[in-house]
């Protein structure tokens, strides 16, 4: 059989995303671009708070349009049993579940990795956080500017006199892209083994990885990479 050039790579894959802001929506938007059906779960009324950042794109927020094209939206009250059950039914028929809620919030709502994968062994669960699943900062919320400062990203960005945040949210973007590659890898492995996966991606770890060059220069040559505007 000849390959159908009109078929996108992730055609037939369903993703349920309990997401907000930048990092997770960027990962799932790329999955949607590749042909996956992405169902974005939002709060009743306000929805993803990125909807309200601005109104630059025909009345819609530029961040929201950038990060959420090609998705379906499902508004639900997750504090209600009916709402939680509705999302669980969606997850039951999905291939991938992605969430970037506050630390432990997904587990408290009934969407913890262990519970979901015990019920659905082929499910790929991707959890995104600021600081990972262990350590003294695991329970802290994270923001792009804060992570850029804590990892040292601003130490190599700006002018010789002034350290500066990058013009785009690189910590969010880094986490989103590592989540994307991990999800794609897990889907590929599942094709061969039938087994799902647990994926944990943090903004801090993703940004620190991008700083490998200046880190090694400081560790092994005791040289600080100069800031570049």
C-alpha positions, 0 to 999 in steps of 0.5 A: 500500500502506498503511503497517503501523503495527506495523512498527518503523523498523529492522525487517530491519536487523542490527547486530553489536556488539563492545561493553562498558560504556556508550557503545556499548551505549546506541547499539545498545540504541536501535537494538534499540528501533527494531526492529533485530536486535542481536547483542552479542558478549561474552567467554566466562565474564565477558561484558560487565563491566557485568554485574557492576556490581551485582545490583539488577534481579532479580539482574541489574546495573542498568546492564546491564539498562538498556543491553542490553534487546532484544538477543541475546548471543553469547559467543566467544573472540576470541583463537581463530581459530574465534571470530574467524571466527564473528564475521566470518561474523556481520558478513558478513550484517550492516548495521552493526558497532559496537565500543568496544574499547580503541584498536586492539584491533579492528584487531588482532583482524581487525575493522578498518574498512578490512579490513571495508569492503573486503570488504563495501562496504555495511557501516556500521562505527561505532568508538567511543573515548575520544579519537578516531583522531588526536592525542596521546591516541588510544591512551589508554583513557577513563572517564566521570569522567575525560572529564568533568574533561578537557572541563570538564563538572565546571567547570559542575556542582556548587556554587560551592565544589566542582566535581562529576561529574554524577549520570549518565555524561553523557560515555558517554551523549553518545558513545552518542547521537552514534553513534546519530544517525550510524548512522541517518544512514548507513543513510538515505544507504545507502538512496539510494546503496548505500554503507556508511560509516565512523563514528568517535565519541569521548567527548571530542568528544561531551562538548565539543560539549555544552559549546558554550555555556560555551565560547563565553561564555569565548572571546568574553565572558571569562565563566565560567558558574557551577556549578549543583548 
